[in-house]
Amino acid sequence: MSMNLYERIPNNVNLSGDKRLQRALEKWLPNYLDWWREMGPEGFQDKEVYLRTAISVQPDGWANFDYVKMPDYRWGIFLKPADANATVGFGDNYGMPVYQEVPGEFRNALRRIIVTQGDTEPASVEQQRELGKTCPSLYDLRNLFQVNVEEGRHLWAMVYLLQRYFGQDGRDEADELLQRRSGNPDKPRILEAFNQPCDDWLNFFCFTMFTDRDGKFQLAALAESGFEPLARTCQFMLTEEAHHLFVGETGVGRVVKRTAQLMKENPNEDVRELGAIPLDILQRYINFWFSYSLDLFGGEISSNSADFFAAGLKGRYKEQDNYAEHTAANENFMLSVVEDGRLAQREVPLRNALNEVLRGEYVKDCERALARWNKFLRDDGVAAELYLPSTRFHRHVGEFAGHAFDVRGELITAEEFERRRAEWLPSMADREFVRSLMHPVTEPGKIANWIAPPAAGIKGKPFEFEYVRL
């Protein structure tokens, strides 16, 4: 697969060999750039940023690092190489040749999957567009912009699939992706987590930790797809997505480290007075973003998940590595549900519970990160621990929507939840306090007081490197 890096739209899909598609995407390009200038990072469009840009789809040396102005970033269309012997890896058509074109009976389902994934990419850029003005360091500013430009490239990845495989419907959907806006009451983004404000850096780190981590598991499930162009697209997107998760996990970890350090040095003082984020506020941010991100997996009992799996469109996480039986046709799954005002167990066909199976893998990955953060606290002699709330807490989608639970997952009344909301979720006072710490630090090698410096810089560069030329 040759990489055409210097075409108007860089690609490795031989775009110049399909003139109709090339014209359609080149028509979409100026609209995309207009959206980027309007809704991309505010105030930094003309600054040179030390960014990585994809130059290959091979594991070694796939990216180049250099200074680039964001509107000049080489967005493009990159798919992992095809496997001539690939077969559908799960579902009713297990073992059959993969789909190179959209099967007619799956057309609407596939389009829905691609549009929903595509809608999340520009949404996160819109949520984060003001954050550059309050960056804690040039290192963090650069990481924000790296996440932003790659979310833009992931939008291109989905738009290519829509325009290449779905005709006029796909072109219309591609246009709609540039017209919705995060948080807009009249034309919001599709998924609610992507309409939440992300207006301070603690929100950003929690978003990239928890919400982008949902993206990892959704992309991994789609990377198993029997629709080969989607699978190959998502396989390469996961290569880029790893950095976004790194930004979130290490970002929250650095906040924890700094708070723990100040607690150790000043055992009798409130870290608020020292300009740090206390653990109780951090816990409420974790509760907020974790619970909203859980909703992104969909309902615990889902006919869509069963249909997508049966059709070979969306598999389980690491389907080929983690499972020996790939049809899931005769297995059941035990779920917690609410019946007659109390928690009960219900057995459902496994295929109908695959959203919950994927959510369970996500929770295990989040628990791993929490254990790492708690080690930071122990290392500094802090007895407190951070935790993940119950997966039933603060849910708006699925079996637990419409019911009130405490952070341990116990059923409570709606009145008690409202009475204790500020104990579990960020209050206006919490958000105002965090925002009060958000003062930009843009001198190379300097960092805001509320966060620890990173353990290492980018691509072997020191923390003191000028990651953004201001």
Beta strands, then each sheet from edge to edge (+ up, - down):
strand 1: 48-54
strand 2: 63-69
strand 3: 332-339
strand 4: 342-349
strand 5: 404-405
strand 6: 411-412
strand 7: 468-469
sheet 1: 2+ 1- 7+
sheet 2: 3+ 4-
sheet 3: 5+ 6-
end
